[in-house]
Amino acid sequence: DAPIGRDPVVRVRMAVVAAGRASRTDVHRLGALGSSPQGRFSAFSCTLHSGRTHQIRVHLSSFGLPLVADTLYGGKLALGLQRQGLHATELRLAHPISGAALAFSCPPPADFAAAWAQVLGG
């Protein structure tokens, strides 16, 4: 739980700020690559309970855990990724009119799957 609002210093970023909007992300570490020529890495599963702009990126970065290749929030290019190390495997929401439960899933693209395998060892 950490409120998110516009970063007062770098206006293109969001940040954890006292006057921000309430936001909650459950984060579970799935595995780690303790040491590699590129550094140390962990793989996380995140569940959002709110929908703030850049929520996962902001929350993880605020704990000193920026996403791989997320240069806006302090991440460095690594593990072969040239884009943010973030992928939404599943999205669930209520239909805005009927309220019916909707669920969408998408396997990770090849570059993300390769990076993930490096961290999780498989």
C-alpha positions as CSV (number, residue, x, y, z in Angstrom):
1,D,0.0,0.0,0.0
2,A,1.5,3.3,-1.1
3,P,-0.2,6.4,-2.6
4,I,0.8,7.3,-6.1
5,G,0.8,10.7,-7.7
6,R,2.8,12.9,-10.1
7,D,6.5,12.9,-9.3
8,P,7.2,16.5,-8.1
9,V,10.7,16.5,-9.6
10,V,10.4,14.6,-12.9
11,R,6.9,15.4,-14.2
12,V,6.8,12.6,-16.8
13,R,7.1,10.0,-13.9
14,M,4.7,9.0,-11.2
15,A,6.0,8.4,-7.6
16,V,4.9,7.3,-4.2
17,V,3.8,10.7,-2.6
18,A,1.9,11.4,0.5
19,A,-0.8,13.4,-1.4
20,G,-1.2,10.6,-4.0
21,R,-4.1,8.4,-4.7
22,A,-4.4,5.2,-2.7
23,S,-3.0,2.2,-4.5
24,R,-2.1,-1.4,-3.5
25,T,0.0,-4.0,-5.3
26,D,0.6,-7.5,-3.9
27,V,4.1,-8.6,-4.8
28,H,5.4,-12.2,-4.6
29,R,9.0,-13.1,-5.4
30,L,9.0,-16.3,-7.5
31,G,12.8,-16.7,-7.9
32,A,16.1,-14.9,-8.2
33,L,19.3,-15.0,-10.1
34,G,21.8,-14.2,-7.4
35,S,24.7,-13.2,-9.5
36,S,25.3,-12.8,-13.2
37,P,27.7,-10.7,-15.3
38,Q,24.8,-8.2,-15.6
39,G,23.9,-8.1,-11.9
40,R,21.3,-9.6,-9.6
41,F,17.7,-10.1,-10.6
42,S,14.4,-11.4,-9.2
43,A,11.2,-12.5,-10.9
44,F,8.0,-11.3,-9.3
45,S,4.3,-11.9,-9.7
46,C,2.2,-8.8,-9.0
47,T,-1.5,-8.5,-8.3
48,L,-3.1,-5.0,-8.7
49,H,-5.9,-3.9,-6.4
50,S,-6.1,-0.4,-7.9
51,G,-5.3,0.9,-11.4
52,R,-2.9,3.7,-11.1
53,T,-0.7,4.9,-13.9
54,H,2.6,3.0,-13.9
55,Q,1.6,1.3,-10.6
56,I,3.8,-1.7,-10.7
57,R,6.8,0.3,-12.0
58,V,6.3,2.9,-9.2
59,H,5.8,0.5,-6.4
60,L,8.7,-1.7,-7.2
61,S,11.0,1.2,-7.9
62,S,10.1,2.8,-4.6
63,F,11.6,-0.3,-2.9
64,G,14.8,-0.1,-5.0
65,L,13.6,-2.9,-7.3
66,P,13.2,-1.2,-10.7
67,L,12.1,-3.3,-13.7
68,V,14.8,-4.5,-16.1
69,A,15.1,-2.0,-19.0
70,D,12.7,0.5,-17.4
71,T,15.1,3.4,-17.7
72,L,12.4,6.0,-16.6
73,Y,12.3,4.4,-13.1
74,G,16.0,3.4,-12.7
75,G,16.1,0.0,-14.5
76,K,19.1,-0.9,-16.7
77,L,19.1,-2.8,-20.0
78,A,19.9,-6.5,-19.2
79,L,18.9,-10.1,-19.8
80,G,18.5,-9.3,-23.5
81,L,15.6,-7.0,-23.0
82,Q,15.4,-3.7,-24.8
83,R,12.0,-2.8,-23.3
84,Q,10.5,-2.9,-19.8
85,G,10.7,-6.3,-18.1
86,L,6.9,-6.3,-17.5
87,H,4.2,-8.5,-19.0
88,A,0.5,-8.9,-18.1
89,T,-0.1,-12.6,-18.3
90,E,-3.7,-12.3,-17.2
91,L,-6.2,-9.4,-17.0
92,R,-9.6,-9.8,-15.2
93,L,-12.2,-7.2,-14.9
94,A,-16.0,-6.6,-14.8
95,H,-17.7,-5.6,-18.0
96,P,-18.5,-1.9,-17.6
97,I,-22.2,-2.3,-18.7
98,S,-23.3,-5.8,-17.8
99,G,-20.9,-6.4,-14.9
100,A,-20.1,-9.9,-16.3
101,A,-16.7,-11.2,-15.3
102,L,-14.2,-11.0,-18.2
103,A,-10.8,-12.7,-18.3
104,F,-8.0,-12.3,-20.9
105,S,-4.7,-14.1,-21.0
106,C,-1.6,-13.8,-23.1
107,P,1.6,-15.9,-23.0
108,P,4.8,-13.8,-22.7
109,P,6.6,-12.8,-25.9
110,A,9.9,-14.6,-26.7
111,D,12.3,-11.9,-25.4
112,F,10.5,-11.8,-22.1
113,A,10.2,-15.6,-21.8
114,A,14.0,-15.9,-22.4
115,A,14.8,-13.3,-19.7
116,W,12.3,-15.0,-17.3
117,A,14.0,-18.3,-17.9
118,Q,17.4,-16.9,-17.1
119,V,16.2,-15.6,-13.7
120,L,14.2,-18.7,-12.8
121,G,16.7,-21.2,-14.3
122,G,14.4,-22.8,-16.7
